[in-house]
Amino acid sequence: MTLEESYSTPDQSHAMMEPHASIAVWDGDDLTLWTSSQMIDWWRSDLATTLDVDKERIHVMSPFIGGGFGGKLFLRADAVLAAFAAKAVKRPVKVALPRHLMMNNTTHRPATVQRLRIGAEHDGKITAIAHESWSGDQKGGQPEAAVMQTRLLYAGKNRMTAMRLATLDLPEGNAMRAPGEAPGLMALEIAMDEMAEKLNIDPVEFRILNDTQVDPEKVERQFSHRNLNGCLKLGAERFGWSARGRPGSRREGNWLIGMGVATAFRNNIHLPSGARVRLNADGIVTVETDMTDIGTGSYTIIAQTAAEMMGLTIDRVEVQLGDSRFPVSAGSGGQFGANCSTSGVYAACVKLRDAISQKLGFNSEDTVFENGQVRSGNRSVSLADAAGSERLVGEDTIEWGDVTETQQQSTFGAHFVEVGVDVATGESRIRRMLAVCAAGRILNPVTARSQVIGAMTMGAGGAFSEELAVDTRRGFFVNHDLAGYEVAVHADIPHQEVIFMDETDPMSSPMKAKGVGELGLCGVSAAIANAIFNATGVRVRHYPITLDKLLGGLPSAA
């Protein structure tokens, strides 16, 4: 049995709540920049190159960020223009991009055209899989890596992936939340659903049947921990998947009801991350790192890490972030920020613990930090007394060696969606959503859940409405505000449930954690598209799923 189909995803905008803005001020040859940046050191380095000044003369601060989604990973025009203007007029200058300037003067997720071919035996085992993707960018740009998850996600002896880049006169294409996997799974997971339908195999069972515990292209390389099947099985049970019927078979009044499923996948990325931890005379621990918080809860999980390592309650920990005077961290992006930055804090705390033990004459191997005390044998000293009048400092950077070479590290999940489609108008509404995530130790279930439900909401927008409309004559995006570029809003989002698998990954880091903020997006749009097919029998392969793509098939489905 074979399948060969083409799919497309449109250009998309980050459309974060906080636009790009920077304030620059010069003091002689020294520049201070207050900005909204996900990656402090990247910006500082690129700004030094652009301005042709010594990097040490640039001080960048970004302690709070009102959303980024990858749009603030790299140095942007507002920071550069503010710096040049402040130098020219010899006074502080603020440059802020109004909403209507963002779509055409920052980056976006490039559109893709994707071709999927799958071959399988009648028992459902995939024997061949091919995934090709075409995307566009400016000269010297990079393709959207929409095929990368296909190289790792399902078994199959015969494999082919390819990416092709078209040079376009459009604004710069670059990273947007889950670059590669997000648009890639929008296509792959519809194709998997279509193949299951042709084979007359349940879509959940088809995915389970083609699971792999090794890298399909390097079979000697195992996954450090992979429980995709556990996510699919638990999700099916909790969602009531067994009640799913044939396409177009379930109707409630004017609403056709359907369920859909899609696999979630995102690689676990490692970047070096540093931190400095100070123990003050009052027993307060201060963490300093240039890590950023883009609304993900970095302040909270870093405070938790330091508190646990130093045996303190969290109110005895102060966290300072987003300042280039602090040790260089992994930064926020690619869902690597939480795991890497807390690992860096862990490493710095180990150094501080050793310094405290050494000062007290304790054997660091049997020293216990608990309830604000340092204990070894029958001796116990408060942390405040251990610090004394001089502050003790621990500083270190976590580095990863060959850990990513010896083990394939990834995160997994399953998205389940139920939709209703109006039989007359084609209006589509999500009725409920469930995400089951396997992402190592969950450092904070509250902030992690917020990340996942936000990602699920973004996936709903990607399925139904988000599309930058291109003026092909002049090469720009026409809909450049939130009236024309429609993101999902409260009225679009019903009940959302998130389940985290109880697991750790000892190979991933000292925290045994991974990332989850982008995993929550990957596969959502495809699960919605598959649910619409189950409701109506209409297969939509080109996003967004608008009324005109459904209306022609609805009367016969009804």
C-alpha positions in Angstrom: 0.0 0.0 0.0 1.4 3.4 -0.9 0.6 7.0 -0.3 1.8 10.1 -2.2 0.4 13.5 -1.4 1.5 17.2 -1.2 0.8 19.6 1.7 1.5 23.2 2.3 1.8 25.6 5.3 1.7 29.4 5.0 4.1 32.1 6.2 3.4 32.8 9.8 4.2 35.6 12.2 5.5 35.4 15.8 2.8 38.0 16.7 4.0 38.1 20.4 2.2 40.5 22.7 5.2 42.7 23.2 6.6 44.3 20.1 10.3 44.9 19.5 11.7 47.8 21.5 15.1 49.1 22.7 16.6 52.0 24.6 20.2 52.9 24.0 22.5 55.3 25.9 26.2 56.0 25.4 28.6 57.0 28.2 31.7 58.0 26.2 32.6 54.8 24.3 30.4 52.5 26.5 26.9 51.5 25.4 24.1 50.4 27.6 21.1 48.8 25.9 17.8 48.0 27.5 15.9 45.7 25.1 13.7 42.6 24.7 16.1 39.8 23.8 15.9 36.0 24.2 19.7 35.6 23.9 21.7 38.2 25.7 25.2 37.1 24.6 24.2 36.6 21.0 22.9 40.1 20.8 25.9 41.6 22.6 28.3 39.8 20.2 26.4 40.8 17.0 26.0 44.4 18.2 29.7 44.7 18.9 30.4 43.5 15.3 27.8 45.7 13.8 29.0 48.8 15.7 32.6 47.9 15.4 33.2 48.3 19.1 34.8 46.1 21.8 32.2 43.7 23.1 33.3 44.5 26.7 32.1 48.1 26.2 28.5 46.9 25.6 26.1 46.3 28.4 22.8 44.6 27.5 19.9 44.2 29.9 16.7 42.3 29.2 15.3 41.1 32.6 11.7 40.6 31.4 10.3 39.8 27.9 6.7 40.0 26.8 6.9 37.0 24.5 9.3 36.1 21.7 8.6 32.7 20.1 12.0 33.0 18.4 11.4 36.4 17.0 13.8 37.9 19.5 16.6 35.2 19.3 18.7 37.4 17.0 19.8 41.0 17.0 17.1 43.1 15.4 16.9 46.6 13.8 15.4 48.4 16.8 18.5 47.8 18.9 20.9 48.8 16.1 19.0 51.9 15.2 18.7 53.0 18.8 22.4 52.6 19.3 23.3 54.5 16.1 20.8 57.3 16.8 21.9 57.7 20.5 25.5 58.0 19.3 24.5 60.6 16.7 22.3 62.8 19.0 24.4 62.2 22.2 21.4 61.4 24.3 19.3 58.3 25.1 17.1 57.1 22.2 14.2 54.6 22.3 13.1 52.8 19.1 9.9 50.8 19.3 8.3 49.0 16.4 4.5 49.6 16.3 2.5 46.4 15.6 2.0 47.2 11.9 5.7 47.4 11.3 6.5 44.0 12.9 5.4 41.6 10.1 7.6 43.2 7.4 10.5 44.5 9.5 11.3 41.4 11.6 11.4 37.7 10.9 8.7 35.1 10.3 8.2 31.4 9.8 8.6 30.6 6.1 5.9 28.9 4.1 6.5 25.4 3.0 5.4 23.0 0.3 5.9 19.4 1.3 5.7 16.1 -0.5 5.2 12.9 1.5 5.5 9.3 0.2 4.9 6.3 2.4 4.9 2.6 1.6 3.7 0.0 4.0 2.8 -3.7 4.1 -0.8 -4.7 4.6 0.0 -5.4 8.3 0.8 -1.7 8.7 4.6 -1.9 9.0 6.2 1.0 7.1 8.8 -0.1 4.6 9.6 3.2 2.9 9.1 6.9 3.8 10.1 10.0 1.9 9.6 13.6 3.0 10.6 16.5 0.8 10.2 20.2 1.7 10.5 23.5 -0.3 10.7 26.8 1.5 11.9 30.3 0.7 14.2 32.9 2.2 16.4 35.8 1.2 19.7 35.2 -0.5 22.1 33.5 1.9 19.2 32.2 4.1 18.4 28.7 5.3 15.5 26.4 4.4 12.8 25.6 7.0 14.0 22.2 8.3 10.5 20.6 8.0 11.8 17.1 7.3 14.1 16.6 10.3 11.5 14.9 12.6 10.8 12.4 9.8 14.3 11.1 10.0 13.8 10.0 13.7 10.1 9.5 14.3 9.0 6.3 12.7 10.7 3.0 11.7 11.1 2.0 8.0 14.1 0.5 6.2 14.0 2.7 3.1 14.2 6.4 3.8 14.7 9.7 2.0 14.5 13.3 3.1 15.4 16.5 1.2 15.0 20.3 1.6 15.2 22.9 -1.1 15.4 26.6 -0.8 14.0 29.2 -3.1 15.5 32.7 -3.0 12.6 35.2 -2.4 12.4 39.0 -2.1 10.4 38.8 1.1 11.2 39.7 4.7 13.7 37.4 6.4 12.6 33.9 7.3 13.9 32.5 10.5 13.2 30.6 13.7 9.7 30.5 15.1 8.5 28.3 17.9 9.6 24.7 17.1 11.3 25.6 13.8 11.2 22.6 11.4 9.1 20.3 13.5 6.1 22.5 13.8 5.4 22.8 10.0 6.9 19.4 9.3 4.5 17.6 11.6 1.6 19.6 10.1 2.2 17.6 7.0 3.7 14.3 8.2 0.9 13.6 10.8 -1.8 14.1 8.2 0.0 11.7 5.9 0.2 9.2 8.7 -3.5 9.5 9.3 -4.2 9.1 5.6 -2.0 6.0 5.4 -3.8 4.5 8.4 -7.1 5.2 6.7 -6.0 3.4 3.5 -4.7 0.4 5.6 -8.0 0.4 7.6 -5.9 0.5 10.8 -6.7 2.7 13.8 -4.4 5.8 13.6 -3.2 5.4 17.2 -2.4 1.7 16.5 -0.6 2.6 13.2 1.7 5.0 15.0 2.4 2.5 17.8 3.1 -0.3 15.3 5.9 1.9 13.7 7.6 3.0 16.8 11.4 2.7 17.1 13.8 2.7 20.0 16.8 3.5 17.8 17.7 6.2 15.3 16.4 4.7 12.1 19.4 6.1 10.2 21.9 5.0 12.8 20.5 1.9 14.4 23.5 1.6 16.7 22.4 4.9 18.3 19.6 4.4 20.8 17.2 7.0 22.2 18.2 8.0 25.7 14.6 7.6 26.7 11.6 7.3 24.4 8.0 6.6 25.6 6.0 7.8 22.6 3.8 4.6 22.8 3.1 5.3 26.4 1.8 8.8 25.5 -0.4 7.4 22.7 -1.9 4.7 24.8 -2.6 6.8 27.9 -4.0 9.6 25.7 -6.3 7.3 23.9 -7.6 5.9 27.2 -8.1 9.3 28.8 -9.7 10.9 25.7 -12.2 8.2 25.1 -10.6 7.3 21.7 -12.5 4.0 21.5 -15.7 6.0 20.8 -14.3 7.4 17.6 -16.4 6.4 14.6 -16.0 6.3 10.9 -15.7 9.7 9.1 -18.9 11.6 9.0 -20.8 9.1 11.2 -21.3 11.2 14.3 -23.8 14.1 14.4 -25.2 16.2 17.1 -27.9 18.6 15.7 -26.2 20.7 13.0 -22.7 19.7 14.2 -20.6 16.9 12.7 -18.3 15.6 15.4 -14.9 14.1 15.0 -11.7 13.1 16.8 -8.1 13.4 15.6 -4.7 12.4 16.9 -1.1 13.4 16.0 2.3 12.6 17.4 4.4 15.4 19.0 8.1 15.4 18.6 10.9 17.9 19.3 14.6 17.3 19.7 16.4 17.9 23.0 19.1 20.5 22.4 22.1 21.2 24.6 23.9 24.5 24.9 26.5 25.5 27.5 25.1 27.5 30.3 26.8 29.4 33.1 25.7 30.9 36.5 27.2 32.5 39.5 25.7 31.8 43.0 26.5 34.0 46.0 25.9 33.3 49.7 25.5 36.5 51.6 26.1 37.2 55.3 22.3 37.1 56.0 22.0 33.6 54.5 20.3 34.7 51.3 21.5 33.0 48.1 21.7 35.2 45.0 21.8 33.6 41.5 23.2 35.6 38.7 23.0 34.5 35.0 22.2 36.2 31.8 19.4 33.7 31.2 16.1 35.3 30.1 12.5 34.8 31.0 10.1 35.1 28.1 7.1 34.2 30.1 8.2 30.6 30.6 9.0 30.9 34.4 12.8 31.0 34.3 12.9 33.0 37.6 10.8 30.3 39.3 12.6 27.2 38.2 16.1 28.7 38.8 15.0 29.7 42.3 13.7 26.2 42.9 17.0 24.7 41.7 19.2 26.9 43.9 16.9 26.4 46.9 17.0 22.6 46.6 20.7 22.5 46.1 21.5 24.8 49.0 18.8 23.4 51.4 16.8 26.6 51.6 13.2 27.6 51.2 12.5 29.4 47.9 12.0 32.8 49.7 15.6 32.7 50.7 16.8 32.8 47.1 17.1 35.9 44.9 17.3 35.4 41.1 18.8 38.1 38.8 18.5 37.5 35.1 18.9 39.1 31.7 22.1 41.1 32.3 25.3 40.7 30.2 27.4 41.4 33.3 26.4 37.9 34.5 27.8 34.5 33.3 26.7 33.5 29.8 23.7 31.1 29.8 22.0 29.0 27.2 19.3 31.7 26.8 15.7 31.1 25.9 14.9 29.3 22.7 14.5 25.8 21.1 13.0 24.6 24.4 16.5 24.2 25.7 16.4 27.1 28.2 14.9 25.4 31.2 17.0 22.2 31.2 20.3 24.0 30.3 20.0 27.0 32.5 19.0 25.0 35.6 21.9 22.6 34.9 24.2 25.6 34.9 22.8 26.8 38.2 23.2 23.2 39.6 26.9 23.3 38.6 27.4 26.7 40.2 25.7 25.5 43.4 28.0 22.5 43.5 31.0 24.9 43.5 29.4 27.0 46.2 28.7 23.9 48.3 32.4 22.8 48.0 33.5 26.3 49.0 31.3 26.3 52.1 32.5 22.8 53.1 36.1 23.8 52.6 35.7 26.9 54.7 34.1 24.9 57.5 36.5 22.1 57.3 33.8 19.6 56.3 34.2 16.7 53.9 32.2 17.8 51.0 31.2 14.3 50.1 29.2 13.8 53.3 28.0 17.4 53.9 24.3 17.8 54.0 22.5 21.1 53.1 19.1 21.2 54.7 16.7 23.6 56.4 19.2 26.5 56.1 21.9 24.5 57.9 25.1 22.8 56.8 25.7 19.6 58.6 28.5 17.1 58.7 28.5 14.3 61.3 27.5 15.9 64.6 28.4 19.4 63.5 25.8 21.9 62.2 26.3 25.5 61.1 23.7 27.9 59.7 24.3 29.1 56.1 24.5 32.7 57.4 27.2 31.8 59.9 29.0 29.8 57.2 29.2 32.9 55.0 30.4 35.1 57.8 31.2 38.7 56.9 32.6 37.7 53.6 30.4 36.5 50.8 31.1 33.1 49.3 30.7 32.6 45.6 30.4 29.6 43.3 30.5 30.0 39.5 30.6 27.4 36.8 29.3 26.5 33.3 27.7 23.2 32.4 29.1 21.7 29.2 27.9 18.6 27.5 30.8 16.7 25.9 29.7 14.0 23.5 26.4 13.3 25.2 24.5 14.2 22.0 26.7 11.9 19.9 26.3 8.7 21.9 22.5 9.0 22.5 19.6 10.4 20.5 17.8 12.8 22.8 14.3 13.8 22.0 10.9 14.7 23.6 7.7 13.0 22.6 4.0 13.4 23.0 0.5 12.8 21.7 -2.2 15.4 20.9 -5.9 14.4 20.8 -8.5 16.8 19.6 -12.3 16.7 19.2 -14.0 19.2 16.9 -17.5 20.1 15.7 -18.1 21.2 12.2 -21.4 23.0 11.2 -22.9 20.9 8.5 -24.3 23.9 6.6 -21.6 26.6 7.0 -18.4 24.6 7.6 -17.7 26.6 10.8 -15.3 24.5 12.8 -15.0 24.6 16.6 -12.6 22.8 18.9 -14.6 21.1 21.6 -11.7 19.7 23.7 -8.0 19.1 23.6 -5.6 16.7 25.4 -1.8 16.7 25.3 0.3 13.9 26.8 4.0 14.8 27.0 7.1 12.7 27.8 9.8 15.2 28.4 12.0 14.0 31.2 11.6 15.4 34.7 9.0 18.3 34.8 10.8 21.0 36.8 7.6 22.8 37.6 4.2 21.3 36.6 2.4 24.7 36.9 4.7 26.6 34.6 5.2 23.6 32.3 1.4 23.2 31.9 1.1 26.9 31.0 3.7 26.4 28.3 1.9 23.5 26.8 -1.6 25.0 26.8 -0.1 28.2 25.3 1.5 26.0 22.6 -1.8 24.1 22.0 -3.5 27.5 21.5 -0.9 28.5 19.0 -1.4 25.2 17.2 -5.1 26.0 16.9 -4.3 29.4 15.3 -2.0 27.6 12.9 -4.7 25.2 11.9 -7.5 27.6 11.4 -6.4 31.2 10.7 -2.8 32.2 10.9 -1.5 33.2 7.5 0.6 36.1 6.3 -0.8 37.1 2.9 1.9 37.9 0.3 1.7 40.7 -2.2 3.6 38.9 -4.9 4.0 42.1 -7.0 5.7 44.2 -4.3 7.1 41.4 -2.0 5.6 42.2 1.3 3.0 40.9 3.8 -0.3 42.7 3.4 -1.9 41.7 6.7 0.4 43.4 9.2 -1.7 43.7 12.4 -3.8 41.5 14.7 -7.0 42.5 12.8 -5.6 41.0 9.6 -3.4 38.3 11.1 -5.8 36.3 13.3 -4.3 34.5 16.2 -6.5 32.2 18.4 -8.4 34.0 21.2 -10.3 32.8 24.3 -13.5 32.1 22.3 -11.6 29.6 20.1 -10.2 27.5 23.0 -12.3 25.1 25.0 -11.2 22.7 27.7 -7.5 21.8 27.6 -6.0 19.0 29.5 -2.3 18.3 29.9 -0.7 15.1 31.2 3.0 14.7 31.9 4.4 11.2 31.9 6.1 10.4 35.2 9.7 9.9 33.9 13.3 11.2 34.1 16.1 11.0 31.5 19.4 10.5 33.3 21.3 11.1 30.1 19.8 14.5 29.4 21.4 16.6 32.2 22.0 16.7 36.0 18.4 17.8 36.2 17.2 14.7 34.2 14.9 17.1 32.5 14.2 18.1 28.9 12.2 20.9 27.3 8.4 21.0 26.8 7.5 24.5 25.6 7.8 23.7 21.9 6.7 20.0 22.1 3.3 21.3 23.1 2.9 22.9 19.6 4.3 20.1 17.5 1.4 18.1 16.0 -1.5 20.2 17.3 -2.6 21.6 13.9 -2.4 18.1 12.3 -4.5 16.6 15.1 -7.1 19.3 14.4 -7.0 18.6 10.6 -7.4 14.9 11.3 -10.3 15.5 13.6 -12.0 17.6 10.9 -11.6 14.7 8.4 -13.1 12.3 11.0 -16.0 14.7 11.4 -16.7 15.4 7.8 -14.8 13.0 5.5 -13.2 16.1 3.9 -9.4 15.9 3.9 -7.6 19.3 4.0 -3.9 19.2 3.2 -3.3 23.0 2.8 -3.3 25.2 5.8 -5.1 27.2 7.2 -8.3 25.1 7.2 -10.8 27.8 6.1 -14.4 27.4 5.2 -13.9 27.4 1.4 -11.8 24.2 1.8 -14.7 22.4 3.5 -17.9 23.6 2.0 -17.7 21.5 -1.2 -17.6 18.2 0.7 -20.1 18.9 3.4 -23.5 18.1 1.8 -22.5 14.5 1.0 -20.9 14.1 4.4 -24.1 15.3 6.0 
